[in-house]
Amino acid sequence: MKDKQRVSDLRALTEDQLNDEVLKLKKEQFNMRFQRATGQLENTSRVRVVRRDIARAKTIAAQKRTDKK
């Protein structure tokens, strides 16, 4: 259920906003990678969620690019 809501939220964004969202998620992923390496990461399931959110945002951005053409 959360995924469907997340997808509808992402579809409402423009391409630039989607790119910003991907950048934000990649920064979060980078920080979590360091936390995991140092043993400070508490919510390990968040890594998977962020990775999938990045893929979701990139997919929707690609769809918007192909729709423009």
Chimera marker file (.cmm) of the C-alpha trace (Angstrom):
<marker_set name="trace">
<marker id="1" x="0.000" y="0.000" z="0.000" r="1" g="1" b="0" radius="0.5"/>
<marker id="2" x="2.791" y="2.436" z="0.827" r="1" g="1" b="0" radius="0.5"/>
<marker id="3" x="4.465" y="1.721" z="-2.509" r="1" g="1" b="0" radius="0.5"/>
<marker id="4" x="1.382" y="2.702" z="-4.496" r="1" g="1" b="0" radius="0.5"/>
<marker id="5" x="1.121" y="5.943" z="-2.566" r="1" g="1" b="0" radius="0.5"/>
<marker id="6" x="4.844" y="6.594" z="-3.085" r="1" g="1" b="0" radius="0.5"/>
<marker id="7" x="4.517" y="5.965" z="-6.835" r="1" g="1" b="0" radius="0.5"/>
<marker id="8" x="1.600" y="8.371" z="-7.188" r="1" g="1" b="0" radius="0.5"/>
<marker id="9" x="3.592" y="11.010" z="-5.298" r="1" g="1" b="0" radius="0.5"/>
<marker id="10" x="6.581" y="10.511" z="-7.594" r="1" g="1" b="0" radius="0.5"/>
<marker id="11" x="4.452" y="10.638" z="-10.746" r="1" g="1" b="0" radius="0.5"/>
<marker id="12" x="3.194" y="14.080" z="-9.688" r="1" g="1" b="0" radius="0.5"/>
<marker id="13" x="6.750" y="15.479" z="-9.687" r="1" g="1" b="0" radius="0.5"/>
<marker id="14" x="8.489" y="17.099" z="-12.652" r="1" g="1" b="0" radius="0.5"/>
<marker id="15" x="11.649" y="15.629" z="-14.179" r="1" g="1" b="0" radius="0.5"/>
<marker id="16" x="13.851" y="18.117" z="-12.329" r="1" g="1" b="0" radius="0.5"/>
<marker id="17" x="12.151" y="17.324" z="-9.037" r="1" g="1" b="0" radius="0.5"/>
<marker id="18" x="12.617" y="13.607" z="-9.707" r="1" g="1" b="0" radius="0.5"/>
<marker id="19" x="16.323" y="14.158" z="-10.348" r="1" g="1" b="0" radius="0.5"/>
<marker id="20" x="16.568" y="16.085" z="-7.075" r="1" g="1" b="0" radius="0.5"/>
<marker id="21" x="14.776" y="13.244" z="-5.283" r="1" g="1" b="0" radius="0.5"/>
<marker id="22" x="17.216" y="10.689" z="-6.736" r="1" g="1" b="0" radius="0.5"/>
<marker id="23" x="20.146" y="12.838" z="-5.624" r="1" g="1" b="0" radius="0.5"/>
<marker id="24" x="18.719" y="13.125" z="-2.103" r="1" g="1" b="0" radius="0.5"/>
<marker id="25" x="18.167" y="9.368" z="-1.904" r="1" g="1" b="0" radius="0.5"/>
<marker id="26" x="21.676" y="8.629" z="-3.180" r="1" g="1" b="0" radius="0.5"/>
<marker id="27" x="23.127" y="10.864" z="-0.456" r="1" g="1" b="0" radius="0.5"/>
<marker id="28" x="21.076" y="8.998" z="2.123" r="1" g="1" b="0" radius="0.5"/>
<marker id="29" x="22.266" y="5.686" z="0.696" r="1" g="1" b="0" radius="0.5"/>
<marker id="30" x="25.879" y="6.886" z="0.843" r="1" g="1" b="0" radius="0.5"/>
<marker id="31" x="25.520" y="7.908" z="4.493" r="1" g="1" b="0" radius="0.5"/>
<marker id="32" x="23.896" y="4.589" z="5.381" r="1" g="1" b="0" radius="0.5"/>
<marker id="33" x="26.754" y="2.719" z="3.733" r="1" g="1" b="0" radius="0.5"/>
<marker id="34" x="29.205" y="4.473" z="6.045" r="1" g="1" b="0" radius="0.5"/>
<marker id="35" x="27.000" y="3.849" z="9.067" r="1" g="1" b="0" radius="0.5"/>
<marker id="36" x="26.820" y="0.158" z="8.215" r="1" g="1" b="0" radius="0.5"/>
<marker id="37" x="30.615" y="-0.026" z="7.822" r="1" g="1" b="0" radius="0.5"/>
<marker id="38" x="31.168" y="1.554" z="11.236" r="1" g="1" b="0" radius="0.5"/>
<marker id="39" x="28.434" y="-0.475" z="12.916" r="1" g="1" b="0" radius="0.5"/>
<marker id="40" x="26.213" y="2.527" z="13.644" r="1" g="1" b="0" radius="0.5"/>
<marker id="41" x="23.332" y="1.644" z="11.311" r="1" g="1" b="0" radius="0.5"/>
<marker id="42" x="20.268" y="0.789" z="13.391" r="1" g="1" b="0" radius="0.5"/>
<marker id="43" x="17.551" y="0.384" z="10.762" r="1" g="1" b="0" radius="0.5"/>
<marker id="44" x="19.103" y="-2.043" z="8.285" r="1" g="1" b="0" radius="0.5"/>
<marker id="45" x="15.875" y="-2.539" z="6.341" r="1" g="1" b="0" radius="0.5"/>
<marker id="46" x="15.995" y="1.121" z="5.292" r="1" g="1" b="0" radius="0.5"/>
<marker id="47" x="18.916" y="0.303" z="2.948" r="1" g="1" b="0" radius="0.5"/>
<marker id="48" x="16.666" y="-1.877" z="0.804" r="1" g="1" b="0" radius="0.5"/>
<marker id="49" x="13.816" y="0.652" z="0.846" r="1" g="1" b="0" radius="0.5"/>
<marker id="50" x="16.091" y="3.501" z="-0.272" r="1" g="1" b="0" radius="0.5"/>
<marker id="51" x="17.604" y="1.381" z="-3.041" r="1" g="1" b="0" radius="0.5"/>
<marker id="52" x="14.139" y="0.561" z="-4.365" r="1" g="1" b="0" radius="0.5"/>
<marker id="53" x="12.982" y="4.180" z="-4.070" r="1" g="1" b="0" radius="0.5"/>
<marker id="54" x="15.970" y="5.248" z="-6.201" r="1" g="1" b="0" radius="0.5"/>
<marker id="55" x="15.022" y="2.691" z="-8.838" r="1" g="1" b="0" radius="0.5"/>
<marker id="56" x="11.387" y="3.814" z="-8.716" r="1" g="1" b="0" radius="0.5"/>
<marker id="57" x="12.291" y="7.476" z="-9.192" r="1" g="1" b="0" radius="0.5"/>
<marker id="58" x="14.695" y="6.695" z="-12.042" r="1" g="1" b="0" radius="0.5"/>
<marker id="59" x="12.091" y="4.554" z="-13.790" r="1" g="1" b="0" radius="0.5"/>
<marker id="60" x="9.423" y="7.248" z="-13.588" r="1" g="1" b="0" radius="0.5"/>
<marker id="61" x="11.911" y="9.873" z="-14.827" r="1" g="1" b="0" radius="0.5"/>
<marker id="62" x="12.778" y="7.669" z="-17.816" r="1" g="1" b="0" radius="0.5"/>
<marker id="63" x="9.097" y="7.179" z="-18.581" r="1" g="1" b="0" radius="0.5"/>
<marker id="64" x="8.533" y="10.931" z="-18.507" r="1" g="1" b="0" radius="0.5"/>
<marker id="65" x="11.469" y="11.450" z="-20.879" r="1" g="1" b="0" radius="0.5"/>
<marker id="66" x="10.085" y="8.941" z="-23.390" r="1" g="1" b="0" radius="0.5"/>
<marker id="67" x="6.605" y="10.457" z="-23.128" r="1" g="1" b="0" radius="0.5"/>
<marker id="68" x="8.006" y="13.861" z="-24.140" r="1" g="1" b="0" radius="0.5"/>
<marker id="69" x="9.389" y="12.535" z="-27.422" r="1" g="1" b="0" radius="0.5"/>
<link id1="1" id2="2" r="1" g="1" b="0" radius="0.2"/>
<link id1="2" id2="3" r="1" g="1" b="0" radius="0.2"/>
<link id1="3" id2="4" r="1" g="1" b="0" radius="0.2"/>
<link id1="4" id2="5" r="1" g="1" b="0" radius="0.2"/>
<link id1="5" id2="6" r="1" g="1" b="0" radius="0.2"/>
<link id1="6" id2="7" r="1" g="1" b="0" radius="0.2"/>
<link id1="7" id2="8" r="1" g="1" b="0" radius="0.2"/>
<link id1="8" id2="9" r="1" g="1" b="0" radius="0.2"/>
<link id1="9" id2="10" r="1" g="1" b="0" radius="0.2"/>
<link id1="10" id2="11" r="1" g="1" b="0" radius="0.2"/>
<link id1="11" id2="12" r="1" g="1" b="0" radius="0.2"/>
<link id1="12" id2="13" r="1" g="1" b="0" radius="0.2"/>
<link id1="13" id2="14" r="1" g="1" b="0" radius="0.2"/>
<link id1="14" id2="15" r="1" g="1" b="0" radius="0.2"/>
<link id1="15" id2="16" r="1" g="1" b="0" radius="0.2"/>
<link id1="16" id2="17" r="1" g="1" b="0" radius="0.2"/>
<link id1="17" id2="18" r="1" g="1" b="0" radius="0.2"/>
<link id1="18" id2="19" r="1" g="1" b="0" radius="0.2"/>
<link id1="19" id2="20" r="1" g="1" b="0" radius="0.2"/>
<link id1="20" id2="21" r="1" g="1" b="0" radius="0.2"/>
<link id1="21" id2="22" r="1" g="1" b="0" radius="0.2"/>
<link id1="22" id2="23" r="1" g="1" b="0" radius="0.2"/>
<link id1="23" id2="24" r="1" g="1" b="0" radius="0.2"/>
<link id1="24" id2="25" r="1" g="1" b="0" radius="0.2"/>
<link id1="25" id2="26" r="1" g="1" b="0" radius="0.2"/>
<link id1="26" id2="27" r="1" g="1" b="0" radius="0.2"/>
<link id1="27" id2="28" r="1" g="1" b="0" radius="0.2"/>
<link id1="28" id2="29" r="1" g="1" b="0" radius="0.2"/>
<link id1="29" id2="30" r="1" g="1" b="0" radius="0.2"/>
<link id1="30" id2="31" r="1" g="1" b="0" radius="0.2"/>
<link id1="31" id2="32" r="1" g="1" b="0" radius="0.2"/>
<link id1="32" id2="33" r="1" g="1" b="0" radius="0.2"/>
<link id1="33" id2="34" r="1" g="1" b="0" radius="0.2"/>
<link id1="34" id2="35" r="1" g="1" b="0" radius="0.2"/>
<link id1="35" id2="36" r="1" g="1" b="0" radius="0.2"/>
<link id1="36" id2="37" r="1" g="1" b="0" radius="0.2"/>
<link id1="37" id2="38" r="1" g="1" b="0" radius="0.2"/>
<link id1="38" id2="39" r="1" g="1" b="0" radius="0.2"/>
<link id1="39" id2="40" r="1" g="1" b="0" radius="0.2"/>
<link id1="40" id2="41" r="1" g="1" b="0" radius="0.2"/>
<link id1="41" id2="42" r="1" g="1" b="0" radius="0.2"/>
<link id1="42" id2="43" r="1" g="1" b="0" radius="0.2"/>
<link id1="43" id2="44" r="1" g="1" b="0" radius="0.2"/>
<link id1="44" id2="45" r="1" g="1" b="0" radius="0.2"/>
<link id1="45" id2="46" r="1" g="1" b="0" radius="0.2"/>
<link id1="46" id2="47" r="1" g="1" b="0" radius="0.2"/>
<link id1="47" id2="48" r="1" g="1" b="0" radius="0.2"/>
<link id1="48" id2="49" r="1" g="1" b="0" radius="0.2"/>
<link id1="49" id2="50" r="1" g="1" b="0" radius="0.2"/>
<link id1="50" id2="51" r="1" g="1" b="0" radius="0.2"/>
<link id1="51" id2="52" r="1" g="1" b="0" radius="0.2"/>
<link id1="52" id2="53" r="1" g="1" b="0" radius="0.2"/>
<link id1="53" id2="54" r="1" g="1" b="0" radius="0.2"/>
<link id1="54" id2="55" r="1" g="1" b="0" radius="0.2"/>
<link id1="55" id2="56" r="1" g="1" b="0" radius="0.2"/>
<link id1="56" id2="57" r="1" g="1" b="0" radius="0.2"/>
<link id1="57" id2="58" r="1" g="1" b="0" radius="0.2"/>
<link id1="58" id2="59" r="1" g="1" b="0" radius="0.2"/>
<link id1="59" id2="60" r="1" g="1" b="0" radius="0.2"/>
<link id1="60" id2="61" r="1" g="1" b="0" radius="0.2"/>
<link id1="61" id2="62" r="1" g="1" b="0" radius="0.2"/>
<link id1="62" id2="63" r="1" g="1" b="0" radius="0.2"/>
<link id1="63" id2="64" r="1" g="1" b="0" radius="0.2"/>
<link id1="64" id2="65" r="1" g="1" b="0" radius="0.2"/>
<link id1="65" id2="66" r="1" g="1" b="0" radius="0.2"/>
<link id1="66" id2="67" r="1" g="1" b="0" radius="0.2"/>
<link id1="67" id2="68" r="1" g="1" b="0" radius="0.2"/>
<link id1="68" id2="69" r="1" g="1" b="0" radius="0.2"/>
</marker_set>
